[in-house]
Every structure is written in C-alpha cells, then in structure tokens.
C-alpha cells in the first residue's frame, strides 16, 4: 500500500501525521479549513497540505475530510 492511500494512521508520512494531529485538535471547534492556513500553522506550503490531505481523506481514519471549495485556495470540510 502506498503512502498516498493509507489503510491506517500508522502508514501515514510524518507530514500527514502532522496534518492529522492538527485536524483532530482544531476540528473540535472548527469545520472548515483552508490549505493555506493549515500550512501557515504547520510550516508547510498550501500545495504540500493539499497533496497530503488526499491520504488523510482516503485513509481508514477517525477524521472525515471532504474537499469543499476552491475560492482563493482549497477549503476542506472536516468532521472529527
């Protein structure tokens, strides 16, 4: 199985784990996240966040991620 389509959190890359931890923490109070803002918080580019979100979205994880919008950057809808 590749790092872009993990079956479990243990198969995630370090960047993906970092994003997942952020989403779990912040997802308790927010629902929508912009790639750019996640990147600013974690020291990643918006492009890096977007590239790694698909692994989180497609993984068998406790976080539900849906690509929501593209207005001034990608927005993700997250349910924890």
N, CA, C and O atoms as a DFTB+ gen file, in Angstrom:
320 C
 N C O
     1  1       0.844      -1.171       0.000
     2  2       0.000       0.000       0.000
     3  2       0.897       1.243       0.000
     4  3       1.907       1.261       0.703
     5  1       0.557       2.266      -0.759
     6  2       1.388       3.466      -0.865
     7  2       1.034       4.470       0.224
     8  3      -0.003       4.362       0.878
     9  1       1.918       5.452       0.404
    10  2       1.692       6.491       1.408
    11  2       0.559       7.428       1.011
    12  3       0.050       8.165       1.856
    13  1       0.156       7.416      -0.249
    14  2      -0.922       8.302      -0.680
    15  2      -2.295       7.705      -0.432
    16  3      -3.291       8.424      -0.503
    17  1      -2.379       6.422      -0.144
    18  2      -3.667       5.789       0.149
    19  2      -3.506       4.840       1.330
    20  3      -3.589       3.626       1.148
    21  1      -3.278       5.357       2.531
    22  2      -3.024       4.505       3.687
    23  2      -4.281       3.811       4.182
    24  3      -5.395       4.301       4.001
    25  1      -4.080       2.677       4.802
    26  2      -5.192       1.955       5.399
    27  2      -5.356       2.340       6.868
    28  3      -6.433       2.186       7.443
    29  1      -4.288       2.837       7.461
    30  2      -4.330       3.199       8.883
    31  2      -3.367       4.338       9.151
    32  3      -2.489       4.633       8.341
    33  1      -3.544       4.974      10.298
    34  2      -2.707       6.122      10.654
    35  2      -1.231       5.756      10.736
    36  3      -0.375       6.617      10.533
    37  1      -0.916       4.503      11.029
    38  2       0.484       4.094      11.136
    39  2       1.192       4.119       9.788
    40  3       2.423       4.123       9.744
    41  1       0.457       4.135       8.704
    42  2       1.055       4.150       7.373
    43  2       1.200       5.557       6.805
    44  3       1.625       5.721       5.661
    45  1       0.857       6.557       7.578
    46  2       0.957       7.941       7.123
    47  2       2.399       8.429       7.203
    48  3       3.185       7.949       8.020
    49  1       2.735       9.386       6.348
    50  2       4.046      10.033       6.419
    51  2       4.051      10.998       7.597
    52  3       3.010      11.249       8.206
    53  1       5.225      11.538       7.917
    54  2       5.321      12.496       9.016
    55  2       4.458      13.730       8.763
    56  3       3.785      14.209       9.675
    57  1       4.472      14.249       7.528
    58  2       3.650      15.421       7.203
    59  2       2.172      15.109       7.353
    60  3       1.406      15.927       7.863
    61  1       1.771      13.924       6.908
    62  2       0.360      13.537       7.006
    63  2      -0.060      13.384       8.463
    64  3      -1.164      13.782       8.836
    65  1       0.811      12.811       9.286
    66  2       0.506      12.691      10.720
    67  2       0.396      14.066      11.367
    68  3      -0.463      14.295      12.218
    69  1       1.269      14.976      10.958
    70  2       1.253      16.340      11.491
    71  2      -0.070      17.028      11.132
    72  3      -0.675      17.684      11.980
    73  1      -0.513      16.884       9.896
    74  2      -1.787      17.471       9.465
    75  2      -2.950      16.809      10.197
    76  3      -3.868      17.496      10.644
    77  1      -2.922      15.481      10.324
    78  2      -3.988      14.753      11.011
    79  2      -4.102      15.191      12.469
    80  3      -5.209      15.391      12.969
    81  1      -2.987      15.341      13.145
    82  2      -2.992      15.801      14.532
    83  2      -3.605      17.193      14.630
    84  3      -4.397      17.469      15.531
    85  1      -3.237      18.058      13.708
    86  2      -3.797      19.412      13.666
    87  2      -5.315      19.357      13.464
    88  3      -6.056      20.048      14.162
    89  1      -5.775      18.548      12.523
    90  2      -7.211      18.446      12.242
    91  2      -7.979      17.889      13.428
    92  3      -9.078      18.357      13.728
    93  1      -7.423      16.909      14.097
    94  2      -8.087      16.339      15.278
    95  2      -8.219      17.387      16.378
    96  3      -9.257      17.491      17.031
    97  1      -7.159      18.160      16.573
    98  2      -7.162      19.181      17.625
    99  2      -8.101      20.336      17.272
   100  3      -8.963      20.704      18.070
   101  1      -7.937      20.899      16.089
   102  2      -8.705      22.076      15.685
   103  2     -10.120      21.720      15.226
   104  3     -11.009      22.571      15.260
   105  1     -10.337      20.489      14.803
   106  2     -11.642      20.064      14.305
   107  2     -12.718      19.982      15.365
   108  3     -13.900      19.841      15.052
   109  1     -12.314      20.069      16.606
   110  2     -13.298      20.064      17.701
   111  2     -14.072      21.366      17.766
   112  3     -15.192      21.407      18.276
   113  1     -13.465      22.447      17.241
   114  2     -14.127      23.753      17.313
   115  2     -14.411      24.354      15.935
   116  3     -15.195      25.296      15.823
   117  1     -13.782      23.818      14.890
   118  2     -13.996      24.341      13.540
   119  2     -14.368      23.203      12.599
   120  3     -14.084      22.037      12.873
   121  1     -15.010      23.558      11.483
   122  2     -15.409      22.567      10.496
   123  2     -14.691      22.763       9.173
   124  3     -14.417      21.785       8.478
   125  1     -14.382      23.993       8.808
   126  2     -13.790      24.292       7.505
   127  2     -12.369      24.807       7.670
   128  3     -12.092      25.640       8.534
   129  1     -11.476      24.302       6.834
   130  2     -10.064      24.665       6.901
   131  2      -9.541      24.970       5.514
   132  3      -9.839      24.246       4.563
   133  1      -8.769      26.029       5.388
   134  2      -8.090      26.357       4.138
   135  2      -6.701      25.742       4.175
   136  3      -6.028      25.782       5.205
   137  1      -6.268      25.169       3.049
   138  2      -4.927      24.585       2.965
   139  2      -3.864      25.599       3.351
   140  3      -2.911      25.267       4.056
   141  1      -4.023      26.816       2.899
   142  2      -3.049      27.874       3.174
   143  2      -2.894      28.115       4.672
   144  3      -1.776      28.264       5.165
   145  1      -4.005      28.152       5.395
   146  2      -3.960      28.431       6.830
   147  2      -3.402      27.251       7.625
   148  3      -2.685      27.445       8.606
   149  1      -3.731      26.026       7.203
   150  2      -3.134      24.841       7.832
   151  2      -1.628      24.894       7.627
   152  3      -0.856      24.670       8.559
   153  1      -1.220      25.190       6.407
   154  2       0.200      25.267       6.089
   155  2       0.923      26.304       6.919
   156  3       2.029      26.050       7.395
   157  1       0.318      27.470       7.102
   158  2       0.931      28.519       7.918
   159  2       1.149      28.044       9.352
   160  3       2.183      28.331       9.955
   161  1       0.182      27.323       9.889
   162  2       0.284      26.811      11.259
   163  2       1.369      25.747      11.398
   164  3       2.032      25.657      12.431
   165  1       1.545      24.939      10.349
   166  2       2.440      23.782      10.441
   167  2       3.774      23.963       9.732
   168  3       4.605      23.056       9.743
   169  1       3.989      25.115       9.120
   170  2       5.233      25.337       8.408
   171  2       5.315      24.596       7.086
   172  3       6.398      24.206       6.649
   173  1       4.168      24.402       6.451
   174  2       4.084      23.725       5.152
   175  2       3.481      24.686       4.135
   176  3       2.852      25.675       4.509
   177  1       3.671      24.399       2.861
   178  2       3.008      25.204       1.838
   179  2       1.584      24.682       1.663
   180  3       1.270      23.557       2.049
   181  1       0.737      25.510       1.079
   182  2      -0.641      25.097       0.795
   183  2      -0.639      23.898      -0.143
   184  3      -1.485      23.011      -0.028
   185  1       0.307      23.872      -1.063
   186  2       0.420      22.760      -2.008
   187  2       0.777      21.451      -1.283
   188  3       0.239      20.392      -1.604
   189  1       1.686      21.536      -0.305
   190  2       2.045      20.347       0.477
   191  2       0.847      19.833       1.263
   192  3       0.619      18.626       1.345
   193  1       0.086      20.751       1.838
   194  2      -1.104      20.357       2.601
   195  2      -2.091      19.656       1.678
   196  3      -2.580      18.574       2.002
   197  1      -2.388      20.264       0.527
   198  2      -3.334      19.668      -0.409
   199  2      -2.896      18.305      -0.895
   200  3      -3.718      17.397      -1.021
   201  1      -1.616      18.149      -1.170
   202  2      -1.093      16.869      -1.656
   203  2      -1.214      15.775      -0.595
   204  3      -1.404      14.604      -0.924
   205  1      -1.106      16.156       0.662
   206  2      -1.167      15.168       1.745
   207  2      -2.568      14.941       2.288
   208  3      -2.813      13.934       2.953
   209  1      -3.488      15.850       2.022
   210  2      -4.862      15.689       2.517
   211  2      -5.565      14.500       1.871
   212  3      -6.431      13.887       2.496
   213  1      -5.214      14.165       0.642
   214  2      -5.882      13.030      -0.016
   215  2      -5.602      11.732       0.726
   216  3      -6.477      10.869       0.797
   217  1      -4.408      11.572       1.281
   218  2      -4.095      10.369       2.050
   219  2      -4.940      10.311       3.320
   220  3      -5.397       9.242       3.723
   221  1      -5.139      11.454       3.937
   222  2      -5.974      11.512       5.137
   223  2      -7.431      11.267       4.767
   224  3      -8.140      10.531       5.453
   225  1      -7.868      11.885       3.684
   226  2      -9.248      11.722       3.209
   227  2      -9.543      10.272       2.846
   228  3     -10.625       9.770       3.153
   229  1      -8.602       9.592       2.200
   230  2      -8.826       8.235       1.710
   231  2      -8.501       7.148       2.731
   232  3      -8.839       5.982       2.524
   233  1      -7.850       7.519       3.825
   234  2      -7.456       6.536       4.830
   235  2      -8.617       6.130       5.719
   236  3      -9.619       6.837       5.828
   237  1      -8.461       4.975       6.354
   238  2      -9.462       4.487       7.309
   239  2      -9.151       5.113       8.665
   240  3      -8.592       4.467       9.551
   241  1      -9.524       6.377       8.805
   242  2      -9.175       7.151       9.998
   243  2     -10.428       7.668      10.687
   244  3     -11.535       7.534      10.167
   245  1     -10.241       8.260      11.863
   246  2     -11.369       8.784      12.642
   247  2     -11.734      10.208      12.256
   248  3     -12.527      10.847      12.948
   249  1     -11.177      10.716      11.173
   250  2     -11.451      12.068      10.698
   251  2     -12.032      11.972       9.298
   252  3     -11.465      11.313       8.426
   253  1     -13.152      12.622       9.087
   254  2     -13.812      12.651       7.789
   255  2     -13.418      13.942       7.074
   256  3     -13.678      15.030       7.587
   257  1     -12.795      13.840       5.901
   258  2     -12.322      15.004       5.171
   259  2     -12.955      15.030       3.792
   260  3     -12.969      14.026       3.081
   261  1     -13.481      16.196       3.421
   262  2     -14.113      16.375       2.115
   263  2     -13.604      17.669       1.490
   264  3     -13.588      18.716       2.137
   265  1     -13.189      17.590       0.231
   266  2     -12.777      18.800      -0.476
   267  2     -14.032      19.628      -0.695
   268  3     -15.000      19.143      -1.281
   269  1     -14.026      20.859      -0.236
   270  2     -15.255      21.626      -0.189
   271  2     -15.296      22.774      -1.178
   272  3     -16.332      22.979      -1.811
   273  1     -14.227      23.530      -1.342
   274  2     -14.276      24.673      -2.246
   275  2     -12.911      25.098      -2.699
   276  3     -11.898      24.680      -2.137
   277  1     -12.880      25.937      -3.725
   278  2     -11.622      26.376      -4.311
   279  2     -11.474      27.897      -4.318
   280  3     -10.475      28.403      -4.829
   281  1     -12.409      28.619      -3.783
   282  2     -12.366      30.074      -3.790
   283  2     -11.164      30.554      -2.978
   284  3     -11.081      30.309      -1.775
   285  1     -10.249      31.228      -3.633
   286  2      -8.997      31.715      -3.032
   287  2      -8.268      30.623      -2.257
   288  3      -7.800      30.852      -1.141
   289  1      -8.173      29.452      -2.843
   290  2      -7.473      28.322      -2.229
   291  2      -8.448      27.218      -1.864
   292  3      -9.652      27.446      -1.743
   293  1      -7.920      26.038      -1.694
   294  2      -8.775      24.885      -1.373
   295  2      -9.255      24.949       0.065
   296  3      -8.484      25.235       0.981
   297  1     -10.538      24.681       0.250
   298  2     -11.140      24.585       1.577
   299  2     -11.530      23.141       1.793
   300  3     -12.030      22.476       0.886
   301  1     -11.297      22.657       3.014
   302  2     -11.625      21.287       3.387
   303  2     -12.688      21.306       4.473
   304  3     -12.600      22.082       5.424
   305  1     -13.696      20.445       4.328
   306  2     -14.697      20.254       5.373
   307  2     -14.237      19.051       6.190
   308  3     -14.008      17.972       5.644
   309  1     -14.102      19.245       7.506
   310  2     -13.563      18.212       8.372
   311  2     -14.549      17.890       9.489
   312  3     -15.061      18.790      10.155
   313  1     -14.809      16.604       9.689
   314  2     -15.643      16.133      10.812
   315  2     -14.807      15.193      11.646
   316  3     -14.248      14.220      11.140
   317  1     -14.726      15.494      12.936
   318  2     -13.922      14.667      13.844
   319  2     -14.846      13.790      14.635
   320  3     -14.390      13.006      15.467
